[in-house]
C-alpha cells in the first residue's frame, strides 16, 4: 500500500529532472540564457546540478518500491 506514493513521487522526480536537463541542454545549445539576470555559468551549473539531483532522487524512490 505504501508503494503507490513512492512510485508517484519517483516518477514525478524523474520526469522533472529529465525535463530540466533537456531544457537546459536546449538553451545552452542555442546559446540562450538559462536564467535571466544571472551569470550564464552559474545558471547552467545550478540547473544541471538540480536536474541530476532530481533524477537521482527519482531513481532512488523507484528503487525502494
Protein Blocks (a to p, Z undefined) as FASTA:
>chain_A
ZZmmmmmmmmmmmmmmmmmmmmmmmmmmnopafbghiafklmmmmmmmmmmmmmmmmmmm
mmmZZ
